Amino acid sequence: MKSTTEIIKESEKAEGTVLDILIKNGCSKEDLEKASIMCATMYVCGFEVGKRCVVE
C-alpha cells in the first residue's frame, strides 16, 4: 500500500501531466482553469474514499 504522502505526490504529478498536455495543444486559460478544478475535485473525492485504505 502507498502512504498518504505518496498518493498526494502522485496526484499532483498526474494533474501536472494533464495540464501540460492541454497547454501543448493550445487550450485556453479558461479551459485550463476548468481542468484544474476538475482534477482538484477528483483528487479530493478520491482522497476522502482512499484515506481509509492507506497506511500513514
mmCIF file of the N, C-alpha and C atoms, coordinates in Angstrom:
data_MODEL
# 
_entry.id   MODEL 
# 
loop_
_atom_site.group_PDB 
_atom_site.id 
_atom_site.type_symbol 
_atom_site.label_atom_id 
_atom_site.label_alt_id 
_atom_site.label_comp_id 
_atom_site.label_asym_id 
_atom_site.label_entity_id 
_atom_site.label_seq_id 
_atom_site.pdbx_PDB_ins_code 
_atom_site.Cartn_x 
_atom_site.Cartn_y 
_atom_site.Cartn_z 
_atom_site.occupancy 
_atom_site.B_iso_or_equiv 
_atom_site.pdbx_formal_charge 
_atom_site.auth_seq_id 
_atom_site.auth_comp_id 
_atom_site.auth_asym_id 
_atom_site.auth_atom_id 
_atom_site.pdbx_PDB_model_num 
ATOM 1   N N  . MET A 1 1  ? 0.832   -1.193 0.000   1.00 0.00 ? 1  MET A N  1 
ATOM 2   C CA . MET A 1 1  ? 0.000   0.000  0.000   1.00 0.00 ? 1  MET A CA 1 
ATOM 3   C C  . MET A 1 1  ? 0.875   1.254  0.000   1.00 0.00 ? 1  MET A C  1 
ATOM 4   N N  . LYS A 1 2  ? 0.345   2.294  -0.569  1.00 0.00 ? 2  LYS A N  1 
ATOM 5   C CA . LYS A 1 2  ? 1.049   3.572  -0.599  1.00 0.00 ? 2  LYS A CA 1 
ATOM 6   C C  . LYS A 1 2  ? 0.650   4.407  0.606   1.00 0.00 ? 2  LYS A C  1 
ATOM 7   N N  . SER A 1 3  ? 1.575   5.245  1.025   1.00 0.00 ? 3  SER A N  1 
ATOM 8   C CA . SER A 1 3  ? 1.263   6.162  2.116   1.00 0.00 ? 3  SER A CA 1 
ATOM 9   C C  . SER A 1 3  ? 0.463   7.346  1.571   1.00 0.00 ? 3  SER A C  1 
ATOM 10  N N  . THR A 1 4  ? -0.142  8.085  2.463   1.00 0.00 ? 4  THR A N  1 
ATOM 11  C CA . THR A 1 4  ? -0.898  9.271  2.062   1.00 0.00 ? 4  THR A CA 1 
ATOM 12  C C  . THR A 1 4  ? -0.009  10.247 1.307   1.00 0.00 ? 4  THR A C  1 
ATOM 13  N N  . THR A 1 5  ? 1.209   10.426 1.770   1.00 0.00 ? 5  THR A N  1 
ATOM 14  C CA . THR A 1 5  ? 2.151   11.343 1.120   1.00 0.00 ? 5  THR A CA 1 
ATOM 15  C C  . THR A 1 5  ? 2.446   10.903 -0.302  1.00 0.00 ? 5  THR A C  1 
ATOM 16  N N  . GLU A 1 6  ? 2.646   9.613  -0.509  1.00 0.00 ? 6  GLU A N  1 
ATOM 17  C CA . GLU A 1 6  ? 2.917   9.099  -1.858  1.00 0.00 ? 6  GLU A CA 1 
ATOM 18  C C  . GLU A 1 6  ? 1.733   9.332  -2.789  1.00 0.00 ? 6  GLU A C  1 
ATOM 19  N N  . ILE A 1 7  ? 0.533   9.133  -2.272  1.00 0.00 ? 7  ILE A N  1 
ATOM 20  C CA . ILE A 1 7  ? -0.664  9.344  -3.085  1.00 0.00 ? 7  ILE A CA 1 
ATOM 21  C C  . ILE A 1 7  ? -0.814  10.817 -3.451  1.00 0.00 ? 7  ILE A C  1 
ATOM 22  N N  . ILE A 1 8  ? -0.561  11.710 -2.516  1.00 0.00 ? 8  ILE A N  1 
ATOM 23  C CA . ILE A 1 8  ? -0.643  13.148 -2.797  1.00 0.00 ? 8  ILE A CA 1 
ATOM 24  C C  . ILE A 1 8  ? 0.356   13.528 -3.882  1.00 0.00 ? 8  ILE A C  1 
ATOM 25  N N  . LYS A 1 9  ? 1.591   13.062 -3.766  1.00 0.00 ? 9  LYS A N  1 
ATOM 26  C CA . LYS A 1 9  ? 2.618   13.381 -4.770  1.00 0.00 ? 9  LYS A CA 1 
ATOM 27  C C  . LYS A 1 9  ? 2.237   12.832 -6.140  1.00 0.00 ? 9  LYS A C  1 
ATOM 28  N N  . GLU A 1 10 ? 1.708   11.618 -6.174  1.00 0.00 ? 10 GLU A N  1 
ATOM 29  C CA . GLU A 1 10 ? 1.293   11.009 -7.435  1.00 0.00 ? 10 GLU A CA 1 
ATOM 30  C C  . GLU A 1 10 ? 0.138   11.793 -8.065  1.00 0.00 ? 10 GLU A C  1 
ATOM 31  N N  . SER A 1 11 ? -0.799  12.250 -7.242  1.00 0.00 ? 11 SER A N  1 
ATOM 32  C CA . SER A 1 11 ? -1.933  13.032 -7.731  1.00 0.00 ? 11 SER A CA 1 
ATOM 33  C C  . SER A 1 11 ? -1.479  14.367 -8.309  1.00 0.00 ? 11 SER A C  1 
ATOM 34  N N  . GLU A 1 12 ? -0.544  15.017 -7.629  1.00 0.00 ? 12 GLU A N  1 
ATOM 35  C CA . GLU A 1 12 ? -0.012  16.294 -8.123  1.00 0.00 ? 12 GLU A CA 1 
ATOM 36  C C  . GLU A 1 12 ? 0.694   16.097 -9.453  1.00 0.00 ? 12 GLU A C  1 
ATOM 37  N N  . LYS A 1 13 ? 1.436   15.022 -9.581  1.00 0.00 ? 13 LYS A N  1 
ATOM 38  C CA . LYS A 1 13 ? 2.139   14.724 -10.832 1.00 0.00 ? 13 LYS A CA 1 
ATOM 39  C C  . LYS A 1 13 ? 1.138   14.492 -11.965 1.00 0.00 ? 13 LYS A C  1 
ATOM 40  N N  . ALA A 1 14 ? 0.066   13.749 -11.677 1.00 0.00 ? 14 ALA A N  1 
ATOM 41  C CA . ALA A 1 14 ? -0.955  13.470 -12.685 1.00 0.00 ? 14 ALA A CA 1 
ATOM 42  C C  . ALA A 1 14 ? -1.627  14.755 -13.151 1.00 0.00 ? 14 ALA A C  1 
ATOM 43  N N  . GLU A 1 15 ? -1.940  15.654 -12.213 1.00 0.00 ? 15 GLU A N  1 
ATOM 44  C CA . GLU A 1 15 ? -2.560  16.933 -12.587 1.00 0.00 ? 15 GLU A CA 1 
ATOM 45  C C  . GLU A 1 15 ? -1.617  17.730 -13.479 1.00 0.00 ? 15 GLU A C  1 
ATOM 46  N N  . GLY A 1 16 ? -0.343  17.745 -13.121 1.00 0.00 ? 16 GLY A N  1 
ATOM 47  C CA . GLY A 1 16 ? 0.636   18.456 -13.942 1.00 0.00 ? 16 GLY A CA 1 
ATOM 48  C C  . GLY A 1 16 ? 0.708   17.898 -15.346 1.00 0.00 ? 16 GLY A C  1 
ATOM 49  N N  . THR A 1 17 ? 0.636   16.583 -15.480 1.00 0.00 ? 17 THR A N  1 
ATOM 50  C CA . THR A 1 17 ? 0.672   15.947 -16.794 1.00 0.00 ? 17 THR A CA 1 
ATOM 51  C C  . THR A 1 17 ? -0.537  16.351 -17.630 1.00 0.00 ? 17 THR A C  1 
ATOM 52  N N  . VAL A 1 18 ? -1.711  16.338 -17.017 1.00 0.00 ? 18 VAL A N  1 
ATOM 53  C CA . VAL A 1 18 ? -2.934  16.725 -17.730 1.00 0.00 ? 18 VAL A CA 1 
ATOM 54  C C  . VAL A 1 18 ? -2.827  18.168 -18.204 1.00 0.00 ? 18 VAL A C  1 
ATOM 55  N N  . LEU A 1 19 ? -2.395  19.061 -17.320 1.00 0.00 ? 19 LEU A N  1 
ATOM 56  C CA . LEU A 1 19 ? -2.303  20.481 -17.694 1.00 0.00 ? 19 LEU A CA 1 
ATOM 57  C C  . LEU A 1 19 ? -1.243  20.693 -18.763 1.00 0.00 ? 19 LEU A C  1 
ATOM 58  N N  . ASP A 1 20 ? -0.123  19.981 -18.695 1.00 0.00 ? 20 ASP A N  1 
ATOM 59  C CA . ASP A 1 20 ? 0.913   20.084 -19.733 1.00 0.00 ? 20 ASP A CA 1 
ATOM 60  C C  . ASP A 1 20 ? 0.371   19.697 -21.106 1.00 0.00 ? 20 ASP A C  1 
ATOM 61  N N  . ILE A 1 21 ? -0.403  18.618 -21.153 1.00 0.00 ? 21 ILE A N  1 
ATOM 62  C CA . ILE A 1 21 ? -0.992  18.170 -22.413 1.00 0.00 ? 21 ILE A CA 1 
ATOM 63  C C  . ILE A 1 21 ? -1.936  19.238 -22.963 1.00 0.00 ? 21 ILE A C  1 
ATOM 64  N N  . LEU A 1 22 ? -2.757  19.806 -22.092 1.00 0.00 ? 22 LEU A N  1 
ATOM 65  C CA . LEU A 1 22 ? -3.700  20.832 -22.539 1.00 0.00 ? 22 LEU A CA 1 
ATOM 66  C C  . LEU A 1 22 ? -2.965  22.078 -23.032 1.00 0.00 ? 22 LEU A C  1 
ATOM 67  N N  . ILE A 1 23 ? -1.920  22.478 -22.336 1.00 0.00 ? 23 ILE A N  1 
ATOM 68  C CA . ILE A 1 23 ? -1.145  23.653 -22.736 1.00 0.00 ? 23 ILE A CA 1 
ATOM 69  C C  . ILE A 1 23 ? -0.505  23.413 -24.099 1.00 0.00 ? 23 ILE A C  1 
ATOM 70  N N  . LYS A 1 24 ? 0.093   22.247 -24.289 1.00 0.00 ? 24 LYS A N  1 
ATOM 71  C CA . LYS A 1 24 ? 0.755   21.916 -25.560 1.00 0.00 ? 24 LYS A CA 1 
ATOM 72  C C  . LYS A 1 24 ? -0.224  21.900 -26.725 1.00 0.00 ? 24 LYS A C  1 
ATOM 73  N N  . ASN A 1 25 ? -1.497  21.660 -26.438 1.00 0.00 ? 25 ASN A N  1 
ATOM 74  C CA . ASN A 1 25 ? -2.494  21.615 -27.503 1.00 0.00 ? 25 ASN A CA 1 
ATOM 75  C C  . ASN A 1 25 ? -3.258  22.918 -27.652 1.00 0.00 ? 25 ASN A C  1 
ATOM 76  N N  . GLY A 1 26 ? -2.782  23.964 -26.978 1.00 0.00 ? 26 GLY A N  1 
ATOM 77  C CA . GLY A 1 26 ? -3.322  25.300 -27.184 1.00 0.00 ? 26 GLY A CA 1 
ATOM 78  C C  . GLY A 1 26 ? -4.644  25.588 -26.504 1.00 0.00 ? 26 GLY A C  1 
ATOM 79  N N  . CYS A 1 27 ? -4.949  24.906 -25.435 1.00 0.00 ? 27 CYS A N  1 
ATOM 80  C CA . CYS A 1 27 ? -6.207  25.173 -24.734 1.00 0.00 ? 27 CYS A CA 1 
ATOM 81  C C  . CYS A 1 27 ? -6.186  26.563 -24.099 1.00 0.00 ? 27 CYS A C  1 
ATOM 82  N N  . SER A 1 28 ? -7.354  27.141 -23.994 1.00 0.00 ? 28 SER A N  1 
ATOM 83  C CA . SER A 1 28 ? -7.468  28.488 -23.438 1.00 0.00 ? 28 SER A CA 1 
ATOM 84  C C  . SER A 1 28 ? -7.237  28.472 -21.926 1.00 0.00 ? 28 SER A C  1 
ATOM 85  N N  . LYS A 1 29 ? -6.985  29.657 -21.391 1.00 0.00 ? 29 LYS A N  1 
ATOM 86  C CA . LYS A 1 29 ? -6.793  29.787 -19.949 1.00 0.00 ? 29 LYS A CA 1 
ATOM 87  C C  . LYS A 1 29 ? -8.041  29.320 -19.209 1.00 0.00 ? 29 LYS A C  1 
ATOM 88  N N  . GLU A 1 30 ? -9.199  29.641 -19.747 1.00 0.00 ? 30 GLU A N  1 
ATOM 89  C CA . GLU A 1 30 ? -10.466 29.221 -19.130 1.00 0.00 ? 30 GLU A CA 1 
ATOM 90  C C  . GLU A 1 30 ? -10.553 27.694 -19.073 1.00 0.00 ? 30 GLU A C  1 
ATOM 91  N N  . ASP A 1 31 ? -10.168 27.020 -20.163 1.00 0.00 ? 31 ASP A N  1 
ATOM 92  C CA . ASP A 1 31 ? -10.193 25.558 -20.179 1.00 0.00 ? 31 ASP A CA 1 
ATOM 93  C C  . ASP A 1 31 ? -9.189  24.978 -19.192 1.00 0.00 ? 31 ASP A C  1 
ATOM 94  N N  . LEU A 1 32 ? -8.018  25.607 -19.073 1.00 0.00 ? 32 LEU A N  1 
ATOM 95  C CA . LEU A 1 32 ? -7.006  25.136 -18.118 1.00 0.00 ? 32 LEU A CA 1 
ATOM 96  C C  . LEU A 1 32 ? -7.522  25.263 -16.683 1.00 0.00 ? 32 LEU A C  1 
ATOM 97  N N  . GLU A 1 33 ? -8.202  26.361 -16.400 1.00 0.00 ? 33 GLU A N  1 
ATOM 98  C CA . GLU A 1 33 ? -8.775  26.558 -15.065 1.00 0.00 ? 33 GLU A CA 1 
ATOM 99  C C  . GLU A 1 33 ? -9.840  25.504 -14.771 1.00 0.00 ? 33 GLU A C  1 
ATOM 100 N N  . LYS A 1 34 ? -10.689 25.223 -15.767 1.00 0.00 ? 34 LYS A N  1 
ATOM 101 C CA . LYS A 1 34 ? -11.731 24.205 -15.584 1.00 0.00 ? 34 LYS A CA 1 
ATOM 102 C C  . LYS A 1 34 ? -11.113 22.832 -15.350 1.00 0.00 ? 34 LYS A C  1 
ATOM 103 N N  . ALA A 1 35 ? -10.076 22.504 -16.116 1.00 0.00 ? 35 ALA A N  1 
ATOM 104 C CA . ALA A 1 35 ? -9.410  21.204 -15.955 1.00 0.00 ? 35 ALA A CA 1 
ATOM 105 C C  . ALA A 1 35 ? -8.746  21.108 -14.586 1.00 0.00 ? 35 ALA A C  1 
ATOM 106 N N  . SER A 1 36 ? -8.153  22.203 -14.132 1.00 0.00 ? 36 SER A N  1 
ATOM 107 C CA . SER A 1 36 ? -7.500  22.210 -12.832 1.00 0.00 ? 36 SER A CA 1 
ATOM 108 C C  . SER A 1 36 ? -8.520  21.997 -11.716 1.00 0.00 ? 36 SER A C  1 
ATOM 109 N N  . ILE A 1 37 ? -9.653  22.653 -11.819 1.00 0.00 ? 37 ILE A N  1 
ATOM 110 C CA . ILE A 1 37 ? -10.724 22.488 -10.827 1.00 0.00 ? 37 ILE A CA 1 
ATOM 111 C C  . ILE A 1 37 ? -11.243 21.058 -10.844 1.00 0.00 ? 37 ILE A C  1 
ATOM 112 N N  . MET A 1 38 ? -11.410 20.492 -12.044 1.00 0.00 ? 38 MET A N  1 
ATOM 113 C CA . MET A 1 38 ? -11.888 19.121 -12.150 1.00 0.00 ? 38 MET A CA 1 
ATOM 114 C C  . MET A 1 38 ? -10.885 18.146 -11.530 1.00 0.00 ? 38 MET A C  1 
ATOM 115 N N  . CYS A 1 39 ? -9.586  18.339 -11.789 1.00 0.00 ? 39 CYS A N  1 
ATOM 116 C CA . CYS A 1 39 ? -8.560  17.485 -11.197 1.00 0.00 ? 39 CYS A CA 1 
ATOM 117 C C  . CYS A 1 39 ? -8.590  17.596 -9.675  1.00 0.00 ? 39 CYS A C  1 
ATOM 118 N N  . ALA A 1 40 ? -8.732  18.800 -9.166  1.00 0.00 ? 40 ALA A N  1 
ATOM 119 C CA . ALA A 1 40 ? -8.777  19.002 -7.716  1.00 0.00 ? 40 ALA A CA 1 
ATOM 120 C C  . ALA A 1 40 ? -9.991  18.316 -7.110  1.00 0.00 ? 40 ALA A C  1 
ATOM 121 N N  . THR A 1 41 ? -11.132 18.398 -7.782  1.00 0.00 ? 41 THR A N  1 
ATOM 122 C CA . THR A 1 41 ? -12.350 17.758 -7.296  1.00 0.00 ? 41 THR A CA 1 
ATOM 123 C C  . THR A 1 41 ? -12.182 16.242 -7.253  1.00 0.00 ? 41 THR A C  1 
ATOM 124 N N  . MET A 1 42 ? -11.612 15.674 -8.321  1.00 0.00 ? 42 MET A N  1 
ATOM 125 C CA . MET A 1 42 ? -11.395 14.226 -8.357  1.00 0.00 ? 42 MET A CA 1 
ATOM 126 C C  . MET A 1 42 ? -10.421 13.814 -7.268  1.00 0.00 ? 42 MET A C  1 
ATOM 127 N N  . TYR A 1 43 ? -9.386  14.620 -7.053  1.00 0.00 ? 43 TYR A N  1 
ATOM 128 C CA . TYR A 1 43 ? -8.397  14.311 -6.021  1.00 0.00 ? 43 TYR A CA 1 
ATOM 129 C C  . TYR A 1 43 ? -9.062  14.298 -4.640  1.00 0.00 ? 43 TYR A C  1 
ATOM 130 N N  . VAL A 1 44 ? -9.854  15.312 -4.344  1.00 0.00 ? 44 VAL A N  1 
ATOM 131 C CA . VAL A 1 44 ? -10.499 15.409 -3.031  1.00 0.00 ? 44 VAL A CA 1 
ATOM 132 C C  . VAL A 1 44 ? -11.449 14.225 -2.817  1.00 0.00 ? 44 VAL A C  1 
ATOM 133 N N  . CYS A 1 45 ? -12.251 13.908 -3.824  1.00 0.00 ? 45 CYS A N  1 
ATOM 134 C CA . CYS A 1 45 ? -13.178 12.777 -3.698  1.00 0.00 ? 45 CYS A CA 1 
ATOM 135 C C  . CYS A 1 45 ? -12.405 11.476 -3.515  1.00 0.00 ? 45 CYS A C  1 
ATOM 136 N N  . GLY A 1 46 ? -11.368 11.274 -4.307  1.00 0.00 ? 46 GLY A N  1 
ATOM 137 C CA . GLY A 1 46 ? -10.560 10.067 -4.189  1.00 0.00 ? 46 GLY A CA 1 
ATOM 138 C C  . GLY A 1 46 ? -9.847  9.987  -2.863  1.00 0.00 ? 46 GLY A C  1 
ATOM 139 N N  . PHE A 1 47 ? -9.371  11.116 -2.389  1.00 0.00 ? 47 PHE A N  1 
ATOM 140 C CA . PHE A 1 47 ? -8.665  11.125 -1.106  1.00 0.00 ? 47 PHE A CA 1 
ATOM 141 C C  . PHE A 1 47 ? -9.608  10.772 0.026   1.00 0.00 ? 47 PHE A C  1 
ATOM 142 N N  . GLU A 1 48 ? -10.810 11.309 0.002   1.00 0.00 ? 48 GLU A N  1 
ATOM 143 C CA . GLU A 1 48 ? -11.777 11.027 1.062   1.00 0.00 ? 48 GLU A CA 1 
ATOM 144 C C  . GLU A 1 48 ? -12.093 9.535  1.119   1.00 0.00 ? 48 GLU A C  1 
ATOM 145 N N  . VAL A 1 49 ? -12.252 8.923  -0.034  1.00 0.00 ? 49 VAL A N  1 
ATOM 146 C CA . VAL A 1 49 ? -12.540 7.493  -0.070  1.00 0.00 ? 49 VAL A CA 1 
ATOM 147 C C  . VAL A 1 49 ? -11.282 6.686  0.255   1.00 0.00 ? 49 VAL A C  1 
ATOM 148 N N  . GLY A 1 50 ? -10.166 7.069  -0.349  1.00 0.00 ? 50 GLY A N  1 
ATOM 149 C CA . GLY A 1 50 ? -8.943  6.288  -0.235  1.00 0.00 ? 50 GLY A CA 1 
ATOM 150 C C  . GLY A 1 50 ? -8.222  6.400  1.101   1.00 0.00 ? 50 GLY A C  1 
ATOM 151 N N  . LYS A 1 51 ? -8.466  7.451  1.854   1.00 0.00 ? 51 LYS A N  1 
ATOM 152 C CA . LYS A 1 51 ? -7.710  7.637  3.098   1.00 0.00 ? 51 LYS A CA 1 
ATOM 153 C C  . LYS A 1 51 ? -7.977  6.530  4.102   1.00 0.00 ? 51 LYS A C  1 
ATOM 154 N N  . ARG A 1 52 ? -9.074  5.834  3.948   1.00 0.00 ? 52 ARG A N  1 
ATOM 155 C CA . ARG A 1 52 ? -9.363  4.706  4.844   1.00 0.00 ? 52 ARG A CA 1 
ATOM 156 C C  . ARG A 1 52 ? -8.574  3.467  4.442   1.00 0.00 ? 52 ARG A C  1 
ATOM 157 N N  . CYS A 1 53 ? -7.947  3.508  3.258   1.00 0.00 ? 53 CYS A N  1 
ATOM 158 C CA . CYS A 1 53 ? -7.306  2.313  2.718   1.00 0.00 ? 53 CYS A CA 1 
ATOM 159 C C  . CYS A 1 53 ? -5.777  2.389  2.715   1.00 0.00 ? 53 CYS A C  1 
ATOM 160 N N  . VAL A 1 54 ? -5.209  3.493  3.175   1.00 0.00 ? 54 VAL A N  1 
ATOM 161 C CA . VAL A 1 54 ? -3.757  3.630  3.119   1.00 0.00 ? 54 VAL A CA 1 
ATOM 162 C C  . VAL A 1 54 ? -3.154  3.626  4.521   1.00 0.00 ? 54 VAL A C  1 
ATOM 163 N N  . VAL A 1 55 ? -1.854  3.376  4.548   1.00 0.00 ? 55 VAL A N  1 
ATOM 164 C CA . VAL A 1 55 ? -1.136  3.420  5.807   1.00 0.00 ? 55 VAL A CA 1 
ATOM 165 C C  . VAL A 1 55 ? -0.520  4.791  5.969   1.00 0.00 ? 55 VAL A C  1 
ATOM 166 N N  . GLU A 1 56 ? -0.387  5.228  7.175   1.00 0.00 ? 56 GLU A N  1 
ATOM 167 C CA . GLU A 1 56 ? 0.220   6.539  7.443   1.00 0.00 ? 56 GLU A CA 1 
ATOM 168 C C  . GLU A 1 56 ? 1.713   6.430  7.554   1.00 0.00 ? 56 GLU A C  1 
# 
